[in-house]
């Protein structure tokens, strides 16, 4: 018998299985199974089953070896979970705007693909709302860029508190944001954005003793059947431009 097939014994007489022995056992059982499938001789089958039983009885693990193996499995699971968590954090960083915690353009692209695929499968509706904060440069000039950053965070927090869990928001420019509003037509989406405008007007940013009022203009467009992202956003952008030219702090629908 080869050294690979040897079952070593400990001082207590308990068999200790080497990795090579386990490999040899698997090969032998596989060979016996193949031979059993290739014969209809019951006597030969019984004999081969006896051989398989004998091989199996030889293969025993000491209790401490089993516990050690279980510990290694638990450690491996913890390592895998840790790596998975780290990868999820990296993925989130790649898809999030670091200031506001909203999606960045890459994250919006992925979110749109998912929503568009769902809409195409079920025939549901999808709107985008493109918003731009009004007179944001004047806010920065008067109160400073840190206050401007806090204003952006303030607006995003209010929007996320108002939206449904299925809606998404992302930052696509300095003070420009895009929202994906699932299962909504253009009139419903416009009503949502007008409600957000009202919430924002009632919740100024407190900057020291100052209460800074923040407003935004918005263009809303509903996705047509299988319409790609870029043309849809371009229609919302045209509506946003019209909102700006019409006096700001208003919502314009794209038709």
C-alpha positions as CSV (number, residue, x, y, z in Angstrom):
1,X,0.0,0.0,0.0
2,X,1.3,3.5,-0.9
3,X,2.3,6.0,1.8
4,X,-0.6,8.3,0.5
5,X,-3.2,5.7,1.5
6,X,-1.7,5.1,4.9
7,X,-3.8,5.9,8.0
8,X,-1.5,7.1,10.7
9,X,-2.3,6.4,14.4
10,X,-1.8,8.6,17.3
11,X,-0.5,7.5,20.7
12,X,-4.1,6.8,21.8
13,X,-4.6,4.6,18.8
14,X,-7.2,6.9,17.1
15,X,-6.7,7.1,13.4
16,X,-5.4,10.3,12.1
17,X,-6.4,11.1,8.5
18,X,-4.0,13.0,6.2
19,X,-5.1,15.1,3.3
20,X,-3.7,12.6,0.9
21,X,-5.6,9.8,2.6
22,X,-8.8,11.6,2.2
23,X,-8.1,12.2,-1.4
24,X,-7.3,8.5,-1.9
25,X,-10.5,7.6,-0.2
26,X,-12.6,9.8,-2.5
27,X,-10.8,8.3,-5.5
28,X,-11.5,4.7,-4.3
29,X,-15.2,5.3,-3.6
30,X,-15.6,7.0,-7.0
31,X,-14.0,4.0,-8.6
32,X,-16.2,1.6,-6.8
33,X,-19.3,3.6,-7.8
34,X,-18.2,3.5,-11.4
35,X,-17.7,-0.3,-11.2
36,X,-21.1,-0.8,-9.6
37,X,-22.8,1.2,-12.4
38,X,-21.0,-1.1,-14.9
39,X,-22.2,-4.4,-13.7
40,X,-25.5,-6.2,-13.0
41,X,-23.9,-9.0,-11.0
42,X,-25.5,-8.7,-7.5
43,X,-22.7,-10.6,-5.9
44,X,-20.1,-8.3,-7.3
45,X,-22.2,-5.3,-6.3
46,X,-22.5,-6.5,-2.8
47,X,-18.8,-7.1,-2.6
48,X,-18.0,-3.7,-3.9
49,X,-20.4,-2.1,-1.4
50,X,-18.6,-4.0,1.4
51,X,-15.3,-2.5,0.1
52,X,-16.8,0.9,0.2
53,X,-18.1,0.4,3.7
54,X,-14.7,-0.8,4.8
55,X,-13.0,2.3,3.3
56,X,-15.5,4.5,5.0
57,X,-15.0,2.9,8.4
58,X,-11.3,3.5,8.1
59,X,-11.9,7.2,7.6
60,X,-12.4,8.7,11.1
61,X,-11.4,12.1,12.5
62,X,-10.3,12.7,16.0
63,X,-12.6,15.0,17.9
64,X,-9.9,17.7,18.4
65,X,-9.2,17.6,14.7
66,X,-12.8,18.1,13.9
67,X,-13.0,21.1,16.3
68,X,-9.9,22.6,14.7
69,X,-11.4,22.2,11.3
70,X,-14.6,23.9,12.5
71,X,-12.6,26.8,13.9
72,X,-10.8,27.3,10.6
73,X,-14.2,27.3,8.8
74,X,-15.5,29.9,11.2
75,X,-12.4,32.0,10.8
76,X,-12.7,31.8,7.0
77,X,-16.3,32.8,7.2
78,X,-15.4,35.9,9.2
79,X,-12.6,36.8,6.8
80,X,-15.0,36.4,3.8
81,X,-17.7,38.6,5.5
82,X,-15.1,41.2,6.3
83,X,-13.9,41.3,2.7
84,X,-17.5,41.4,1.5
85,X,-18.2,44.4,3.8
86,X,-15.1,46.2,2.6
87,X,-16.0,45.6,-1.1
88,X,-19.5,46.9,-0.4
89,X,-18.0,50.1,1.1
90,X,-15.7,50.6,-1.9
91,X,-18.7,50.1,-4.2
92,X,-20.7,52.7,-2.3
93,X,-17.8,55.2,-2.5
94,X,-17.6,54.7,-6.2
95,X,-21.4,55.4,-6.6
96,X,-21.8,58.2,-4.0
97,X,-21.2,61.9,-3.9
98,X,-18.8,62.4,-0.9
99,X,-20.4,65.7,0.2
100,X,-24.1,64.9,0.2
101,X,-24.1,61.1,0.3
102,X,-26.4,61.1,-2.7
103,X,-25.6,59.1,-5.9
104,X,-23.0,60.4,-8.2
105,X,-23.4,60.2,-12.0
106,X,-22.1,56.7,-12.1
107,X,-24.6,55.7,-9.4
108,X,-27.4,57.4,-11.3
109,X,-26.5,55.6,-14.5
110,X,-26.8,52.2,-12.7
111,X,-30.0,53.2,-10.9
112,X,-31.6,54.3,-14.2
113,X,-30.7,51.1,-15.9
114,X,-32.3,49.1,-13.1
115,X,-35.5,51.3,-13.1
116,X,-35.7,51.4,-16.9
117,X,-35.4,47.6,-17.1
118,X,-38.2,47.3,-14.5
119,X,-40.4,49.7,-16.5
120,X,-39.8,47.8,-19.7
121,X,-40.8,44.5,-18.1
122,X,-43.9,45.8,-16.4
123,X,-45.0,48.7,-18.5
124,X,-44.7,51.1,-15.5
125,X,-43.9,54.8,-15.6
126,X,-40.7,56.7,-14.7
127,X,-40.0,60.4,-14.4
128,X,-36.8,62.3,-13.9
129,X,-36.7,65.7,-12.2
130,X,-33.7,67.9,-12.7
131,X,-33.3,70.7,-10.2
132,X,-30.8,73.6,-9.9
133,X,-30.6,75.7,-6.7
134,X,-31.5,79.3,-7.5
135,X,-28.9,82.1,-6.9
136,X,-26.4,79.6,-5.3
137,X,-23.4,81.7,-6.3
138,X,-24.8,84.6,-4.3
139,X,-25.2,82.4,-1.3
140,X,-21.5,81.2,-1.6
141,X,-20.3,84.8,-2.1
142,X,-22.2,86.1,0.9
143,X,-21.8,83.3,3.5
144,X,-18.7,81.4,2.1
145,X,-18.2,78.0,0.5
146,X,-18.5,76.0,3.8
147,X,-22.0,77.5,4.2
148,X,-22.7,76.6,0.5
149,X,-21.7,73.0,1.3
150,X,-24.0,72.9,4.3
151,X,-26.8,74.3,2.1
152,X,-26.3,71.4,-0.4
153,X,-26.4,68.9,2.5
154,X,-29.5,70.6,3.9
155,X,-31.4,70.4,0.6
156,X,-30.5,66.8,0.0
157,X,-31.6,65.8,3.5
158,X,-34.9,67.5,3.1
159,X,-35.5,65.9,-0.3
160,X,-34.7,62.4,0.9
161,X,-37.0,62.8,3.9
162,X,-39.8,63.8,1.5
163,X,-39.3,61.1,-1.2
164,X,-40.5,57.5,-1.2
165,X,-37.9,54.7,-0.5
166,X,-38.2,53.7,-4.2
167,X,-37.1,57.2,-5.5
168,X,-33.5,58.1,-6.0
169,X,-31.5,61.3,-5.9
170,X,-28.1,62.1,-7.3
171,X,-25.8,65.1,-7.6
172,X,-24.7,65.7,-11.2
173,X,-23.1,69.2,-10.8
174,X,-22.2,71.8,-8.3
175,X,-25.7,72.7,-7.2
176,X,-27.6,70.5,-9.7
177,X,-29.4,67.3,-8.7
178,X,-31.4,64.7,-10.6
179,X,-34.2,62.6,-9.1
180,X,-35.6,59.3,-10.4
181,X,-39.3,59.1,-9.5
182,X,-40.6,55.5,-10.0
183,X,-44.2,54.7,-10.9
184,X,-45.0,58.4,-11.5
185,X,-46.4,60.3,-14.4
186,X,-45.3,63.9,-15.2
187,X,-48.1,65.6,-13.3
188,X,-47.6,63.5,-10.2
189,X,-43.8,64.0,-10.3
190,X,-44.3,67.8,-10.7
191,X,-46.6,67.8,-7.7
192,X,-43.9,66.0,-5.7
193,X,-41.3,68.6,-6.6
194,X,-43.7,71.5,-5.8
195,X,-44.3,70.0,-2.4
196,X,-40.5,69.8,-1.9
197,X,-40.3,73.4,-2.8
198,X,-42.8,74.2,-0.1
199,X,-41.0,72.1,2.5
200,X,-37.7,73.9,1.6
201,X,-39.3,77.3,1.9
202,X,-40.5,76.4,5.4
203,X,-37.1,75.0,6.5
204,X,-34.4,77.7,5.9
205,X,-30.8,76.8,6.6
206,X,-29.7,78.2,10.0
207,X,-26.2,79.7,9.6
208,X,-25.3,81.4,12.9
209,X,-27.9,84.1,13.5
210,X,-29.0,84.0,9.8
211,X,-31.9,82.0,8.4
212,X,-30.9,81.4,4.7
213,X,-33.8,80.8,2.4
214,X,-33.1,78.3,-0.4
215,X,-35.1,77.8,-3.5
216,X,-34.7,75.8,-6.7
217,X,-36.0,75.6,-10.3
218,X,-37.0,72.2,-11.7
219,X,-37.7,70.5,-15.0
220,X,-39.7,67.3,-15.1
221,X,-39.8,64.7,-17.9
222,X,-41.6,61.4,-18.2
223,X,-39.8,58.5,-19.9
224,X,-41.3,57.4,-23.1
225,X,-41.2,53.7,-24.1
226,X,-37.6,52.5,-24.0
227,X,-36.2,56.0,-24.0
228,X,-32.5,56.1,-23.1
229,X,-31.1,58.1,-20.2
230,X,-29.4,61.0,-22.1
231,X,-32.4,62.1,-24.2
232,X,-34.7,61.9,-21.2
233,X,-32.3,64.1,-19.1
234,X,-32.0,66.5,-22.1
235,X,-35.8,67.0,-22.1
236,X,-35.8,67.6,-18.3
237,X,-32.9,70.1,-18.8
238,X,-34.8,72.0,-21.4
239,X,-37.7,72.3,-19.0
240,X,-35.4,73.4,-16.2
241,X,-34.0,76.1,-18.5
242,X,-37.5,77.3,-19.1
243,X,-38.2,77.4,-15.4
244,X,-35.1,79.6,-14.9
245,X,-36.1,82.0,-17.7
246,X,-39.7,82.2,-16.3
247,X,-38.6,83.6,-13.0
248,X,-37.0,80.7,-11.0
249,X,-38.4,78.8,-8.0
250,X,-40.9,76.9,-10.2
251,X,-41.5,73.5,-11.8
252,X,-41.9,73.1,-15.5
253,X,-43.1,69.9,-17.2
254,X,-41.6,68.6,-20.4
255,X,-44.2,67.6,-23.1
